[in-house]
Amino acid sequence: MFNYISYVRYGVAKRKTISIREDQEEWIQENHLNLSSFVQEKLDELIEERNQ
């Protein structure tokens, strides 16, 4: 079974700086994770959950 995440982009993207641990950086690099997309999707999920 697949879990599909849908989200809507609102306006222009803003740049933000976050801090991550070294082990997280290694995992991100090893798994070729697009951190920006990941954070956007997770924020959209939280926003949707709190609006229900």
C-alpha positions as CSV (number, residue, x, y, z in Angstrom):
1,M,0.0,0.0,0.0
2,F,1.3,3.4,-0.9
3,N,0.9,6.6,1.2
4,Y,0.5,9.6,-1.0
5,I,1.2,13.1,0.4
6,S,-0.4,16.0,-1.3
7,Y,0.2,19.6,-0.6
8,V,-0.4,23.0,-2.0
9,R,2.3,25.5,-2.5
10,Y,1.4,28.9,-1.1
11,G,3.1,32.0,-2.6
12,V,6.9,32.3,-2.9
13,A,9.2,30.0,-0.9
14,K,11.2,31.6,1.9
15,R,14.7,30.6,2.9
16,K,15.2,29.5,6.5
17,T,18.3,28.1,8.3
18,I,18.0,25.0,10.5
19,S,20.5,23.2,12.6
20,I,21.0,19.4,12.3
21,R,23.3,17.0,14.0
22,E,26.3,15.4,12.2
23,D,24.6,12.0,12.2
24,Q,21.5,13.5,10.6
25,E,23.6,15.2,7.9
26,E,25.3,11.9,7.1
27,W,22.0,10.1,6.8
28,I,20.6,12.9,4.6
29,Q,23.6,12.6,2.3
30,E,23.6,8.8,2.2
31,N,19.9,8.7,1.4
32,H,19.9,11.6,-1.1
33,L,17.1,13.3,0.8
34,N,15.9,16.7,-0.4
35,L,15.7,18.3,3.0
36,S,13.7,21.3,1.8
37,S,10.9,19.2,0.3
38,F,10.9,16.9,3.3
39,V,10.4,19.8,5.7
40,Q,7.7,21.4,3.6
41,E,5.8,18.1,3.4
42,K,6.0,17.5,7.1
43,L,4.9,21.0,7.9
44,D,2.0,20.6,5.6
45,E,1.0,17.4,7.3
46,L,1.1,19.1,10.8
47,I,-0.9,22.1,9.5
48,E,-3.5,19.8,8.1
49,E,-3.7,17.7,11.3
50,R,-4.1,20.8,13.5
51,N,-6.8,22.2,11.2
52,Q,-9.0,19.2,11.5
